[in-house]
Amino acid sequence: MDECQTEVTVVNTHGLHARPAMQFVDTANKFNSEITVSSGDAEMDAKSIMSVMQLAATRGTVLRMKAQGRDAQEALAALAELVSKGFGEP
């Protein structure tokens, strides 16, 4: 079973508000791996919209993501790309 982690910075102007948070959760839920996301001391379930919203990640926030499972690397790559491209927002 694979376990990996990565960091990515929130780049979109309004940060991880409701729409991008839902995109993040929807993407995480496409994978079987257990995925967490953290900012500071708060580590949250990446597959839960309420948990991701609690991060209150603004522009410039560094998110640490961890995944464990057979598709862990693929999951983190997809999530990192989503965040680094600003969720399709300016």
C-alpha positions in Angstrom: 0.0 0.0 0.0 1.4 3.4 -1.1 1.7 6.3 1.3 2.8 9.7 0.0 2.5 13.4 0.7 2.9 16.7 -1.0 2.5 20.4 -0.5 0.8 23.0 -2.7 0.0 26.7 -2.3 -3.5 28.1 -2.8 -3.1 30.6 -5.7 -6.6 31.7 -6.6 -7.8 35.1 -5.5 -10.6 34.1 -3.1 -8.9 31.0 -1.7 -10.6 27.7 -0.8 -14.2 29.1 -0.7 -17.3 26.9 -1.3 -17.0 26.2 -5.0 -13.3 25.2 -5.1 -13.7 23.3 -1.8 -16.4 21.2 -3.5 -14.2 20.7 -6.5 -11.4 19.5 -4.1 -13.7 17.1 -2.3 -15.2 15.8 -5.5 -11.7 15.1 -6.9 -10.6 13.4 -3.6 -13.7 11.2 -3.7 -12.7 9.8 -7.1 -9.9 7.9 -5.4 -10.0 4.9 -3.1 -7.1 6.1 -1.0 -7.5 7.7 2.4 -6.6 11.4 1.9 -6.1 14.2 4.5 -5.3 17.8 4.0 -3.8 20.2 6.5 -2.9 23.8 7.1 -1.1 24.7 10.3 -2.2 22.2 13.0 -5.5 21.3 11.5 -5.6 18.0 9.6 -8.9 17.3 7.9 -10.5 14.6 5.8 -10.1 15.6 2.2 -13.3 13.8 1.3 -15.5 15.9 3.6 -16.8 19.3 2.5 -17.3 20.4 6.0 -13.7 19.4 7.0 -12.2 21.2 3.9 -14.2 24.3 4.5 -12.9 24.5 8.1 -9.4 25.0 6.8 -10.4 28.5 5.8 -7.5 28.5 3.3 -6.9 31.9 1.8 -4.6 32.8 -1.1 -1.0 31.9 -0.2 -2.0 29.2 2.2 0.2 26.1 2.0 -1.8 22.9 2.0 -0.1 19.6 3.1 -1.8 16.6 1.6 -1.3 13.0 2.6 -2.7 9.9 0.9 -2.5 6.2 1.7 -3.7 3.5 -0.6 -3.1 2.0 -4.0 -3.9 5.2 -5.9 -2.3 7.6 -3.4 0.2 9.1 -5.9 -2.5 9.6 -8.5 -4.8 11.2 -6.0 -2.3 13.7 -4.8 -1.2 14.5 -8.3 -4.8 15.3 -9.3 -5.4 17.4 -6.2 -2.1 19.3 -6.5 -2.9 20.1 -10.1 -6.4 21.4 -9.2 -5.0 23.7 -6.4 -2.0 24.9 -8.4 -4.2 25.8 -11.4 -6.4 27.9 -9.1 -9.5 25.7 -9.5 -10.0 27.4 -12.8 -10.4 30.8 -11.2 -8.3 33.9 -11.6 
